[in-house]
Amino acid sequence: MKDLLSAHKVIAIDSCVWIYHLENHPEYAALTRQVLEVVEGGTCRAVSSELTLLEILVRPLQMELLDVADEYELLFSGFPNLSLEPISRDILLQAATIRARHGLRTPDAIVAATAIAAEATLLVTNDRHFSQVPEIQIACLSDYRA
């Protein structure tokens, strides 16, 4: 996985990668750690959509763990070499095109549009349906499990 990541200047990170990392997922935490270490170390830059912030906050808020939700938000504001990209009008227009052409769900179309707009050349995810978007290479975590 590290070799693949280091071949890209900018990668996009899907929400599921962050969720697996934050929840210490038994199958994927080691891989998410690799991804985030490469970004943190500056081997490449990373982008995620602001939508990711919404998605990672839902579970702690459901469980009324406000301190955890605050920690997650702080993680995004201070994570080295990471840009949390806003959901702009241009992103929404690109997402609509992606959704119309490739049938992705709206949140996934926003993630893909964000990656493309930020000139990421790789999207780290665990959702194969992103492979329908030819403008970006996909790395599925499940392909890299030990």
N, C-alpha and C positions, 0 to 999 in steps of 0.2 A: 504494500500500500504506500509506504513512504517514497519509494522510487517513482510511482505514478504521480503522487502529489508534487514532488520536487521538479517534475517536468513541466509544471504550469506556474505562471507568474501570479495568476488570480484564479482562485477556486470559489465556488459557491457552496454553501453548506445548508442543506435542507433541515427543516425543523426536527425531523425524526432523529437526526444525528445528535442534536443538542439534547433532545429528550432522553435518548438512550444514555448519553453521557451523564446527565444530571441525575437520572434514576439508577445509575450503575447497572445497566441491563446485563444480565449474566452472559449473554451471547455476544454482545456488541461493545461493551464498555472498553475492552482492550483496543479495539479498532478506533473507537471515537477518541480515545486518549492519543493514539498515534496521529490522527488527523489534527487534533487541536495542538499537540506539541509541535508539529511541523509549522503550523500557522504562528503559534506563540514565538517560536524560534526565528521567525522571519524568512524561512525558506520560500514561502509564498504568502501573498495576501489573501484574505478571505472576505466574502460578502455574504450576508444573510438579509432576507427581507424583514422589515419591521413586523410583518405578519408572524414571524417566528417568535417575537416577544409575546404576542397575544397567545400563541399556541403553548408556549412553555409555562405561562403563568396560570393557565386554567386549572390544572390539577392542584397546585398549592392553594389557590383561592377557593376551590371546592372544599378542600380539607381545612379551610380557615387558618392556614399556615402563612400568615401575613409576613412574618420574618423571612421565611423561605422565599416567598415571592419577591421581597425586597432584595434578597441576596442574588436571585436570578437576574433581576433588572440591573443590579450593580455589575454583575459579571459581564453583561453586554456593553455597558458603558465604558468599562475599563479593559476589555480584553485586547491584548496587543495584536496589531495587524489585522483587525477585524473592523469592517464597516457595516453598520446596520442601516440598510438603504431604505429610504422612505417610499411609501406607496404613492407615487406621483401620478398625475394624469397620463403621462407618457407610458409609465409602467402599465397602467390599466388598459390603455389602448393596445399595447403589445400583448398583454395577457388575453384580451378579447380575441385578437387574431390567433394566438396560440390555441385558445379554447375552441375557436371555430374550425381551425384546420386539423387539430390533433385530438380533440375531444377530452382534454384534461379537465379535471374539476377546477373550479375557480381558484381555490387556494394554491393548487399546484401550478396553474397557469401564471399566477402572480410570482411564484418562486422562480419559474423558468424565465419569465420576462425580466425579473430583477437580475438574474444571472447574466442574461444576454446584454442588458443595458450596462451592466458593470464590466463588461468585456471579460467575464470569467470564461475559461475554456474547459472547465471541468465542474460538474455538479456532483457533490458527494451526497448520496441518498441511500435509501433502501427500497425505493419504489421504481420498479422497472418501466412503468408506463412513461417515465420521462424520456426514455429512449426514442419515443415517437417524435421528439423535437430534434430535428437534425442539426440545429445551430450550436448544440453544446454536447460535449462528451459526458457520459454518465459513469460514475463509479458506484456500484451497488455494494453495500457492506457485506451482504450475504455471500458475495463472490470471493470475499477475502477472509472468511472465517477459517480458523485453524482446524 
